[in-house]
Amino acid sequence: QVQLVESGGGLVQPGGSLRLSCAASGFRFSDATMDWFRQAPGKGLEWVAQINRIPTATAYQDSVKGRFIVSRDNAKNTLYLQMNSLTFEDTAVYYCSKSGTRGQGTLVTVSA
């Protein structure tokens, strides 16, 4: 079955960077469109970014455009989210997703 395991979250200061990873198994990763979502404290689930099985086809939520980069390594069955210029509003649990199935998430906390 589909298994997704996120990692790389942590505490970072405003303006800092983090790279999240998502290890995927149980399906043909190279054929899958993958998404990142996030859920901030007390808020609903929010779509962040998508990468098509063609690696150059990406899409982003407006609030992260120019700051976040989604990428994939099909040889490693791994999805990435490079997050730069982080702000307090980026604090959330981040999830990778395939067709609605999510992992357990990884917490990103932006704090001074």
MARTIKOL-314619 format. One record per residue (C-alpha): residue number from 1; residue in one letter; x, y, z. Coordinates in nm, 3 decimals, m for minus. Example, Ala and Ser with C-alpha at 12.3 -4.5 7.8 and 13.67 -1.06 7.14 Angstrom:
# residues 2
<pt><num>1</num><residu>a</residu><u>1.230</u><v>m0.450</v><w>0.780</w></pt>
<pt><num>2</num><residu>s</residu><u>1.367</u><v>m0.106</v><w>0.714</w></pt>
//
This chain:
# residues 112
<pt><num>1</num><residu>q</residu><u>0.000</u><v>0.000</v><w>0.000</w></pt>
<pt><num>2</num><residu>v</residu><u>0.100</u><v>0.364</v><w>m0.030</w></pt>
<pt><num>3</num><residu>q</residu><u>0.342</u><v>0.467</v><w>0.242</w></pt>
<pt><num>4</num><residu>l</residu><u>0.475</u><v>0.820</v><w>0.283</w></pt>
<pt><num>5</num><residu>v</residu><u>0.721</u><v>0.923</v><w>0.552</w></pt>
<pt><num>6</num><residu>e</residu><u>0.807</u><v>1.290</v><w>0.593</w></pt>
<pt><num>7</num><residu>s</residu><u>1.118</u><v>1.418</v><w>0.769</w></pt>
<pt><num>8</num><residu>g</residu><u>1.332</u><v>1.729</v><w>0.799</w></pt>
<pt><num>9</num><residu>g</residu><u>1.110</u><v>1.952</v><w>1.007</w></pt>
<pt><num>10</num><residu>g</residu><u>1.235</u><v>2.147</v><w>1.306</w></pt>
<pt><num>11</num><residu>l</residu><u>1.276</u><v>2.485</v><w>1.466</w></pt>
<pt><num>12</num><residu>v</residu><u>1.409</u><v>2.764</v><w>1.249</w></pt>
<pt><num>13</num><residu>q</residu><u>1.440</u><v>3.140</v><w>1.283</w></pt>
<pt><num>14</num><residu>p</residu><u>1.252</u><v>3.377</v><w>1.053</w></pt>
<pt><num>15</num><residu>g</residu><u>1.441</u><v>3.413</v><w>0.728</w></pt>
<pt><num>16</num><residu>g</residu><u>1.594</u><v>3.068</v><w>0.763</w></pt>
<pt><num>17</num><residu>s</residu><u>1.569</u><v>2.760</v><w>0.546</w></pt>
<pt><num>18</num><residu>l</residu><u>1.472</u><v>2.397</v><w>0.582</w></pt>
<pt><num>19</num><residu>r</residu><u>1.451</u><v>2.106</v><w>0.341</w></pt>
<pt><num>20</num><residu>l</residu><u>1.175</u><v>1.853</v><w>0.393</w></pt>
<pt><num>21</num><residu>s</residu><u>1.192</u><v>1.502</v><w>0.254</w></pt>
<pt><num>22</num><residu>c</residu><u>0.923</u><v>1.246</v><w>0.187</w></pt>
<pt><num>23</num><residu>a</residu><u>1.020</u><v>0.882</v><w>0.139</w></pt>
<pt><num>24</num><residu>a</residu><u>0.762</u><v>0.702</v><w>m0.072</w></pt>
<pt><num>25</num><residu>s</residu><u>0.692</u><v>0.332</v><w>m0.115</w></pt>
<pt><num>26</num><residu>g</residu><u>0.416</u><v>0.097</v><w>m0.221</w></pt>
<pt><num>27</num><residu>f</residu><u>0.356</u><v>0.251</v><w>m0.564</w></pt>
<pt><num>28</num><residu>r</residu><u>0.539</u><v>0.355</v><w>m0.881</w></pt>
<pt><num>29</num><residu>f</residu><u>0.673</u><v>0.684</v><w>m0.754</w></pt>
<pt><num>30</num><residu>s</residu><u>0.807</u><v>0.801</v><w>m1.090</w></pt>
<pt><num>31</num><residu>d</residu><u>0.455</u><v>0.794</v><w>m1.237</w></pt>
<pt><num>32</num><residu>a</residu><u>0.288</u><v>0.982</v><w>m0.954</w></pt>
<pt><num>33</num><residu>t</residu><u>0.192</u><v>1.345</v><w>m0.923</w></pt>
<pt><num>34</num><residu>m</residu><u>0.287</u><v>1.444</v><w>m0.569</w></pt>
<pt><num>35</num><residu>d</residu><u>0.171</u><v>1.726</v><w>m0.345</w></pt>
<pt><num>36</num><residu>w</residu><u>0.278</u><v>1.900</v><w>m0.029</w></pt>
<pt><num>37</num><residu>f</residu><u>0.012</u><v>2.022</v><w>0.214</w></pt>
<pt><num>38</num><residu>r</residu><u>0.039</u><v>2.192</v><w>0.550</w></pt>
<pt><num>39</num><residu>q</residu><u>m0.178</u><v>2.252</v><w>0.852</w></pt>
<pt><num>40</num><residu>a</residu><u>m0.106</u><v>2.545</v><w>1.079</w></pt>
<pt><num>41</num><residu>p</residu><u>m0.214</u><v>2.535</v><w>1.445</w></pt>
<pt><num>42</num><residu>g</residu><u>m0.588</u><v>2.581</v><w>1.467</w></pt>
<pt><num>43</num><residu>k</residu><u>m0.635</u><v>2.597</v><w>1.090</w></pt>
<pt><num>44</num><residu>g</residu><u>m0.743</u><v>2.368</v><w>0.813</w></pt>
<pt><num>45</num><residu>l</residu><u>m0.535</u><v>2.172</v><w>0.567</w></pt>
<pt><num>46</num><residu>e</residu><u>m0.378</u><v>2.392</v><w>0.300</w></pt>
<pt><num>47</num><residu>w</residu><u>m0.225</u><v>2.289</v><w>m0.033</w></pt>
<pt><num>48</num><residu>v</residu><u>0.131</u><v>2.414</v><w>m0.076</w></pt>
<pt><num>49</num><residu>a</residu><u>0.291</u><v>2.273</v><w>m0.390</w></pt>
<pt><num>50</num><residu>q</residu><u>0.268</u><v>2.005</v><w>m0.657</w></pt>
<pt><num>51</num><residu>i</residu><u>0.511</u><v>1.832</v><w>m0.885</w></pt>
<pt><num>52</num><residu>n</residu><u>0.406</u><v>1.631</v><w>m1.185</w></pt>
<pt><num>53</num><residu>r</residu><u>0.569</u><v>1.310</v><w>m1.293</w></pt>
<pt><num>54</num><residu>i</residu><u>0.742</u><v>1.530</v><w>m1.546</w></pt>
<pt><num>55</num><residu>p</residu><u>0.978</u><v>1.691</v><w>m1.296</w></pt>
<pt><num>56</num><residu>t</residu><u>0.973</u><v>2.034</v><w>m1.455</w></pt>
<pt><num>57</num><residu>a</residu><u>0.598</u><v>2.070</v><w>m1.410</w></pt>
<pt><num>58</num><residu>t</residu><u>0.544</u><v>2.234</v><w>m1.074</w></pt>
<pt><num>59</num><residu>a</residu><u>0.283</u><v>2.455</v><w>m0.912</w></pt>
<pt><num>60</num><residu>y</residu><u>0.276</u><v>2.657</v><w>m0.591</w></pt>
<pt><num>61</num><residu>q</residu><u>0.039</u><v>2.834</v><w>m0.361</w></pt>
<pt><num>62</num><residu>d</residu><u>0.081</u><v>3.208</v><w>m0.406</w></pt>
<pt><num>63</num><residu>s</residu><u>0.213</u><v>3.264</v><w>m0.054</w></pt>
<pt><num>64</num><residu>v</residu><u>0.513</u><v>3.036</v><w>m0.111</w></pt>
<pt><num>65</num><residu>k</residu><u>0.598</u><v>3.121</v><w>m0.473</w></pt>
<pt><num>66</num><residu>g</residu><u>0.957</u><v>3.232</v><w>m0.506</w></pt>
<pt><num>67</num><residu>r</residu><u>1.043</u><v>3.092</v><w>m0.161</w></pt>
<pt><num>68</num><residu>f</residu><u>0.967</u><v>2.719</v><w>m0.180</w></pt>
<pt><num>69</num><residu>i</residu><u>1.092</u><v>2.469</v><w>m0.436</w></pt>
<pt><num>70</num><residu>v</residu><u>0.940</u><v>2.124</v><w>m0.482</w></pt>
<pt><num>71</num><residu>s</residu><u>1.155</u><v>1.856</v><w>m0.642</w></pt>
<pt><num>72</num><residu>r</residu><u>1.183</u><v>1.482</v><w>m0.669</w></pt>
<pt><num>73</num><residu>d</residu><u>1.444</u><v>1.213</v><w>m0.705</w></pt>
<pt><num>74</num><residu>n</residu><u>1.275</u><v>0.923</v><w>m0.879</w></pt>
<pt><num>75</num><residu>a</residu><u>1.580</u><v>0.700</v><w>m0.833</w></pt>
<pt><num>76</num><residu>k</residu><u>1.544</u><v>0.740</v><w>m0.455</w></pt>
<pt><num>77</num><residu>n</residu><u>1.161</u><v>0.747</v><w>m0.447</w></pt>
<pt><num>78</num><residu>t</residu><u>1.187</u><v>1.072</v><w>m0.257</w></pt>
<pt><num>79</num><residu>l</residu><u>1.003</u><v>1.401</v><w>m0.272</w></pt>
<pt><num>80</num><residu>y</residu><u>1.156</u><v>1.724</v><w>m0.141</w></pt>
<pt><num>81</num><residu>l</residu><u>1.041</u><v>2.069</v><w>m0.038</w></pt>
<pt><num>82</num><residu>q</residu><u>1.313</u><v>2.332</v><w>m0.008</w></pt>
<pt><num>83</num><residu>m</residu><u>1.178</u><v>2.615</v><w>0.203</w></pt>
<pt><num>84</num><residu>n</residu><u>1.361</u><v>2.948</v><w>0.207</w></pt>
<pt><num>85</num><residu>s</residu><u>1.293</u><v>3.287</v><w>0.364</w></pt>
<pt><num>86</num><residu>l</residu><u>1.066</u><v>3.125</v><w>0.619</w></pt>
<pt><num>87</num><residu>t</residu><u>0.816</u><v>3.339</v><w>0.808</w></pt>
<pt><num>88</num><residu>f</residu><u>0.605</u><v>3.287</v><w>1.120</w></pt>
<pt><num>89</num><residu>e</residu><u>0.311</u><v>3.209</v><w>0.891</w></pt>
<pt><num>90</num><residu>d</residu><u>0.494</u><v>2.902</v><w>0.759</w></pt>
<pt><num>91</num><residu>t</residu><u>0.469</u><v>2.731</v><w>1.097</w></pt>
<pt><num>92</num><residu>a</residu><u>0.269</u><v>2.414</v><w>1.038</w></pt>
<pt><num>93</num><residu>v</residu><u>0.275</u><v>2.038</v><w>1.011</w></pt>
<pt><num>94</num><residu>y</residu><u>0.379</u><v>1.957</v><w>0.655</w></pt>
<pt><num>95</num><residu>y</residu><u>0.250</u><v>1.651</v><w>0.475</w></pt>
<pt><num>96</num><residu>c</residu><u>0.335</u><v>1.492</v><w>0.144</w></pt>
<pt><num>97</num><residu>s</residu><u>0.049</u><v>1.338</v><w>m0.044</w></pt>
<pt><num>98</num><residu>k</residu><u>m0.035</u><v>1.106</v><w>m0.329</w></pt>
<pt><num>99</num><residu>s</residu><u>m0.393</u><v>1.118</v><w>m0.444</w></pt>
<pt><num>100</num><residu>g</residu><u>m0.521</u><v>1.213</v><w>m0.102</w></pt>
<pt><num>101</num><residu>t</residu><u>m0.310</u><v>0.974</v><w>0.102</w></pt>
<pt><num>102</num><residu>r</residu><u>m0.080</u><v>1.155</v><w>0.343</w></pt>
<pt><num>103</num><residu>g</residu><u>0.205</u><v>1.063</v><w>0.568</w></pt>
<pt><num>104</num><residu>q</residu><u>0.226</u><v>1.139</v><w>0.940</w></pt>
<pt><num>105</num><residu>g</residu><u>0.367</u><v>1.484</v><w>0.875</w></pt>
<pt><num>106</num><residu>t</residu><u>0.669</u><v>1.676</v><w>0.997</w></pt>
<pt><num>107</num><residu>l</residu><u>0.646</u><v>1.986</v><w>1.215</w></pt>
<pt><num>108</num><residu>v</residu><u>0.804</u><v>2.311</v><w>1.104</w></pt>
<pt><num>109</num><residu>t</residu><u>0.820</u><v>2.584</v><w>1.365</w></pt>
<pt><num>110</num><residu>v</residu><u>0.940</u><v>2.931</v><w>1.269</w></pt>
<pt><num>111</num><residu>s</residu><u>1.024</u><v>3.126</v><w>1.580</w></pt>
<pt><num>112</num><residu>a</residu><u>1.271</u><v>3.385</v><w>1.698</w></pt>
//
